[in-house]
Amino acid sequence: MDRLDLVVFVPVEHPDRVANVEPDHAELRRRVDEELRDVLLNDRWEIGMDVLEVIGTSQERARQVLARARP
């Protein structure tokens, strides 16, 4: 990926931080999360891009990204 320096993966957390998700949507979110995890973190397509998985509160996630972005 010549145009991306970093991909930030924000997984579905347990418990899910998104409130009021319909049951069908919750299952879809879980499946998309699994697919993205496999493609991005497990490099299923052998793209070799730099991926950062962030967890925690919004502030903690921002700190993780900024810490990685700083030289």
C-alpha atoms as an extended CHARMM CRD file, in Angstrom:
* protein
*
        71  EXT
         1         1  MET       CA              0.0000000000        0.0000000000        0.0000000000  PROA      1               0.0000000000
         2         2  ASP       CA              2.0060000000        2.9270000000       -1.2720000000  PROA      2               0.0000000000
         3         3  ARG       CA             -0.4660000000        5.5610000000       -0.0840000000  PROA      3               0.0000000000
         4         4  LEU       CA             -1.1540000000        4.4100000000        3.4710000000  PROA      4               0.0000000000
         5         5  ASP       CA              1.3440000000        4.8240000000        6.2660000000  PROA      5               0.0000000000
         6         6  LEU       CA             -0.8440000000        3.1890000000        8.8890000000  PROA      6               0.0000000000
         7         7  VAL       CA             -4.2360000000        1.5020000000        9.1170000000  PROA      7               0.0000000000
         8         8  VAL       CA             -5.9460000000        1.8090000000       12.5050000000  PROA      8               0.0000000000
         9         9  PHE       CA             -8.1750000000       -1.1450000000       13.3540000000  PROA      9               0.0000000000
        10        10  VAL       CA            -10.8550000000       -0.4160000000       15.9560000000  PROA      10              0.0000000000
        11        11  PRO       CA            -12.3450000000       -3.7930000000       16.8660000000  PROA      11              0.0000000000
        12        12  VAL       CA            -15.7490000000       -4.5330000000       18.3030000000  PROA      12              0.0000000000
        13        13  GLU       CA            -15.1160000000       -4.7130000000       22.0320000000  PROA      13              0.0000000000
        14        14  HSD       CA            -16.7260000000       -6.9560000000       24.6170000000  PROA      14              0.0000000000
        15        15  PRO       CA            -19.0070000000       -5.6880000000       25.9070000000  PROA      15              0.0000000000
        16        16  ASP       CA            -19.8360000000       -3.8490000000       22.6920000000  PROA      16              0.0000000000
        17        17  ARG       CA            -19.4690000000       -0.0760000000       23.1110000000  PROA      17              0.0000000000
        18        18  VAL       CA            -22.1530000000        0.6460000000       20.4940000000  PROA      18              0.0000000000
        19        19  ALA       CA            -25.4940000000        0.8930000000       22.2650000000  PROA      19              0.0000000000
        20        20  ASN       CA            -28.9020000000       -0.1020000000       20.9580000000  PROA      20              0.0000000000
        21        21  VAL       CA            -27.7270000000       -2.3970000000       18.1820000000  PROA      21              0.0000000000
        22        22  GLU       CA            -30.4370000000       -4.5850000000       16.7280000000  PROA      22              0.0000000000
        23        23  PRO       CA            -29.6880000000       -8.3220000000       17.0500000000  PROA      23              0.0000000000
        24        24  ASP       CA            -29.2240000000       -8.7310000000       13.2700000000  PROA      24              0.0000000000
        25        25  HSD       CA            -26.8370000000       -5.8070000000       13.1920000000  PROA      25              0.0000000000
        26        26  ALA       CA            -24.8900000000       -7.1080000000       16.1950000000  PROA      26              0.0000000000
        27        27  GLU       CA            -24.2230000000      -10.3580000000       14.3520000000  PROA      27              0.0000000000
        28        28  LEU       CA            -23.2140000000       -8.4900000000       11.2020000000  PROA      28              0.0000000000
        29        29  ARG       CA            -20.8480000000       -6.2680000000       13.2170000000  PROA      29              0.0000000000
        30        30  ARG       CA            -19.2580000000       -9.3720000000       14.7670000000  PROA      30              0.0000000000
        31        31  ARG       CA            -18.7830000000      -11.0130000000       11.3550000000  PROA      31              0.0000000000
        32        32  VAL       CA            -17.3030000000       -7.8550000000        9.7990000000  PROA      32              0.0000000000
        33        33  ASP       CA            -14.9750000000       -7.5300000000       12.7960000000  PROA      33              0.0000000000
        34        34  GLU       CA            -13.7560000000      -11.1060000000       12.2840000000  PROA      34              0.0000000000
        35        35  GLU       CA            -13.1830000000      -10.5600000000        8.5560000000  PROA      35              0.0000000000
        36        36  LEU       CA            -11.3230000000       -7.2750000000        9.0530000000  PROA      36              0.0000000000
        37        37  ARG       CA             -9.2030000000       -8.8300000000       11.7980000000  PROA      37              0.0000000000
        38        38  ASP       CA             -8.2300000000      -11.6590000000        9.4640000000  PROA      38              0.0000000000
        39        39  VAL       CA             -7.5070000000       -9.3790000000        6.4960000000  PROA      39              0.0000000000
        40        40  LEU       CA             -5.6780000000       -6.6640000000        8.4360000000  PROA      40              0.0000000000
        41        41  LEU       CA             -4.0320000000       -8.2770000000       11.4550000000  PROA      41              0.0000000000
        42        42  ASN       CA             -3.4940000000      -11.7860000000       10.0930000000  PROA      42              0.0000000000
        43        43  ASP       CA             -2.6070000000      -10.3640000000        6.6550000000  PROA      43              0.0000000000
        44        44  ARG       CA             -4.8520000000      -12.8770000000        4.8650000000  PROA      44              0.0000000000
        45        45  TRP       CA             -4.2100000000      -11.2410000000        1.4970000000  PROA      45              0.0000000000
        46        46  GLU       CA             -0.4620000000      -10.7680000000        2.1780000000  PROA      46              0.0000000000
        47        47  ILE       CA             -0.6510000000       -7.0180000000        1.6240000000  PROA      47              0.0000000000
        48        48  GLY       CA              1.9660000000       -6.3160000000        4.2760000000  PROA      48              0.0000000000
        49        49  MET       CA              0.5190000000       -3.0300000000        5.5090000000  PROA      49              0.0000000000
        50        50  ASP       CA              1.2460000000       -1.4770000000        8.8840000000  PROA      50              0.0000000000
        51        51  VAL       CA             -1.8090000000       -2.0180000000       11.1230000000  PROA      51              0.0000000000
        52        52  LEU       CA             -2.3810000000       -0.7800000000       14.6560000000  PROA      52              0.0000000000
        53        53  GLU       CA             -5.1950000000       -2.2880000000       16.7180000000  PROA      53              0.0000000000
        54        54  VAL       CA             -6.4940000000        0.1540000000       19.3220000000  PROA      54              0.0000000000
        55        55  ILE       CA             -8.6620000000       -0.6080000000       22.3340000000  PROA      55              0.0000000000
        56        56  GLY       CA            -10.0770000000        1.2400000000       25.3010000000  PROA      56              0.0000000000
        57        57  THR       CA            -11.7760000000        4.5690000000       25.6930000000  PROA      57              0.0000000000
        58        58  SER       CA            -11.7530000000        7.1310000000       22.9080000000  PROA      58              0.0000000000
        59        59  GLN       CA             -8.9740000000        9.0040000000       24.7060000000  PROA      59              0.0000000000
        60        60  GLU       CA             -6.9040000000        5.8310000000       25.1330000000  PROA      60              0.0000000000
        61        61  ARG       CA             -7.3520000000        4.9740000000       21.4670000000  PROA      61              0.0000000000
        62        62  ALA       CA             -6.2690000000        8.4670000000       20.4190000000  PROA      62              0.0000000000
        63        63  ARG       CA             -3.1720000000        8.2030000000       22.6430000000  PROA      63              0.0000000000
        64        64  GLN       CA             -2.2670000000        4.8590000000       21.0570000000  PROA      64              0.0000000000
        65        65  VAL       CA             -2.5110000000        6.3140000000       17.5500000000  PROA      65              0.0000000000
        66        66  LEU       CA             -0.5620000000        9.4470000000       18.4520000000  PROA      66              0.0000000000
        67        67  ALA       CA              2.1430000000        7.4070000000       20.1730000000  PROA      67              0.0000000000
        68        68  ARG       CA              2.5500000000        5.2970000000       17.0340000000  PROA      68              0.0000000000
        69        69  ALA       CA              2.4820000000        8.3340000000       14.7110000000  PROA      69              0.0000000000
        70        70  ARG       CA              5.1800000000       10.2580000000       16.5320000000  PROA      70              0.0000000000
        71        71  PRO       CA              8.6830000000        9.6790000000       15.1670000000  PROA      71              0.0000000000
